[in-house]
Amino acid sequence: AKEPVINGTLDNAKTFLAEMPREGLKQRPGQKDVSPEERVQNVGRILRKEVEDVTVRWKNLGAASVDWQQQLELAMERLMELQDAQDQLDFKLRQAESVKNSWTPVGDLLVDDLQNHIDRVK
């Protein structure tokens, strides 16, 4: 969402820096005061460095966000697979419980019929 703002700001800073004079003045030895031109050059140097740093960090952030998006998509796929497996297990458990509930209670079984019930349960 902030990409247009950041790119626009970086472009504006680069345009501004392109219009600034490059380093040309050097402070003379023994001179204690800094001239306005030297101050402008110092600010330009600092601004250039900051623009370069922000540009590199912005590109790194973009790459990291692409990697993060891929990880999220992979995690989502795995979660969906897990949900499907859970739904299948729930269905099979309900079927097994339904079969179990249809069994005659052990106390109600006749001893003569016990082996038939054991075979059906197996």
Secondary structure, DSSP 4 states (H G I P E B T S, - for coil): --HHHHHHHHHHHHHHHHHSPPS---PPTT--SPPHHHHHHHHHHHHHHHHHHHHHHHHHHHHHHHHHHHHHHHHHHHHHHHHHHHHHHHHHHHHHHHHHHTSPPGGGS-GGGHHHHHHHH-
